[in-house]
């Protein structure tokens, strides 16, 4: 569990939203809640809404290799490295995966 809501970034969305990249996932809130859930691993690592997660441990996120599928390969307590585009900067975040909280 990472604790983000997101939209998949592809060529069409990148053009429409004027994004600097055409792959990855854009962290963005929905009617169901914020893009980065409070007290989640993502929040503790410093991720923000509108960040674009590009890679997990060097594996590029794409429509063929979605974030959820990549994250499922890891276990609770595993540390992963996220490569993130924030505005015009590329940042790296180390995140420790946690158990999904029960609703």
Backbone torsions as a table, in degrees:
resi	resn	phi	psi	omega
1	UNK	NA	126.2	-179.4
2	UNK	-102.8	-40.1	176.2
3	UNK	93.7	38.8	176.9
4	UNK	-130.4	148.2	167.5
5	UNK	-103.7	142.4	-173.8
6	UNK	-153.9	166.5	174.4
7	UNK	-119.9	136.8	178.3
8	UNK	-70.8	133.8	178.4
9	UNK	-94.0	127.0	173.3
10	UNK	-134.2	-178.9	-176.2
11	UNK	-54.8	-48.0	-177.1
12	UNK	-62.7	-46.8	-179.6
13	UNK	-66.1	-39.4	-179.8
14	UNK	-58.5	-43.0	178.7
15	UNK	-66.5	-47.2	-176.9
16	UNK	-61.5	-42.3	-176.5
17	UNK	-92.7	-1.1	-177.3
18	UNK	55.4	49.5	-179.8
19	UNK	-85.9	152.1	-179.0
20	UNK	-76.8	-11.0	-179.3
21	UNK	-134.9	161.8	-179.5
22	UNK	-119.3	27.3	176.1
23	UNK	-150.2	170.3	-179.6
24	UNK	99.5	-164.4	176.8
25	UNK	-131.2	136.1	179.1
26	UNK	-93.2	120.0	178.4
27	UNK	-73.7	121.0	-175.7
28	UNK	-153.5	134.8	178.7
29	UNK	-71.1	162.7	177.6
30	UNK	-132.5	-176.0	175.2
31	UNK	-61.3	-22.7	-178.6
32	UNK	-80.1	-15.9	179.2
33	UNK	157.0	-177.5	-175.7
34	UNK	-71.8	161.7	178.1
35	UNK	-62.8	-42.4	177.0
36	UNK	-113.6	117.6	-177.2
37	UNK	-73.6	136.6	-179.4
38	UNK	-56.7	142.0	178.0
39	UNK	63.1	12.8	178.1
40	UNK	-82.8	165.1	174.8
41	UNK	-54.6	-38.6	179.6
42	UNK	-63.8	-43.0	179.2
43	UNK	-64.3	-43.5	-179.5
44	UNK	-64.2	-30.8	179.7
45	UNK	-79.7	-17.9	178.0
46	UNK	103.5	12.0	176.3
47	UNK	-68.7	149.1	-177.7
48	UNK	-127.6	157.1	172.0
49	UNK	-58.3	144.5	-178.2
50	UNK	80.5	-4.6	168.8
51	UNK	-67.3	150.8	175.2
52	UNK	-115.3	115.8	177.3
53	UNK	-80.9	120.8	-175.6
54	UNK	-97.4	-41.3	-173.9
55	UNK	-144.3	152.0	171.5
56	UNK	-119.7	117.8	-178.7
57	UNK	48.0	42.1	176.6
58	UNK	84.2	-5.4	178.8
59	UNK	-92.4	121.0	-177.2
60	UNK	-68.3	134.5	177.3
61	UNK	-88.0	130.2	179.2
62	UNK	-149.4	178.7	177.2
63	UNK	-62.1	-32.4	179.4
64	UNK	-80.9	-20.7	-178.0
65	UNK	-133.2	73.9	-173.0
66	UNK	-69.2	156.1	-179.5
67	UNK	-54.4	-47.6	-176.9
68	UNK	-59.4	-40.6	-180.0
69	UNK	-65.9	-41.8	179.7
70	UNK	-64.9	-46.6	-177.7
71	UNK	-61.3	-35.2	-178.7
72	UNK	-62.6	-18.6	179.7
73	UNK	-73.8	-14.5	-175.8
74	UNK	-106.8	164.2	-177.3
75	UNK	-109.1	162.6	174.0
76	UNK	-56.9	133.1	180.0
77	UNK	93.1	-14.1	177.2
78	UNK	-69.1	142.9	174.2
79	UNK	-95.7	131.2	177.1
80	UNK	-124.5	155.7	176.7
81	UNK	-108.1	128.3	177.9
82	UNK	-108.8	128.4	172.3
83	UNK	-93.6	123.8	-170.2
84	UNK	-129.2	136.8	172.3
85	UNK	-94.9	121.1	175.2
86	UNK	-125.4	112.2	-173.7
87	UNK	54.7	-117.8	-178.8
88	UNK	-104.9	16.0	-178.4
89	UNK	-113.2	149.1	171.3
90	UNK	-104.1	123.4	-177.7
91	UNK	-121.5	156.5	174.8
92	UNK	-118.4	135.1	179.2
93	UNK	-125.0	133.8	172.2
94	UNK	-97.2	124.4	-175.0
95	UNK	-124.5	135.9	174.3
96	UNK	-101.1	118.7	-178.3
97	UNK	-67.7	145.3	-178.2
98	UNK	-126.6	168.7	176.0
99	UNK	-72.9	138.7	179.0
100	UNK	-64.7	128.2	-180.0
101	UNK	-66.8	145.6	177.3
102	UNK	-77.3	146.3	-175.7
103	UNK	-83.6	NA	NA
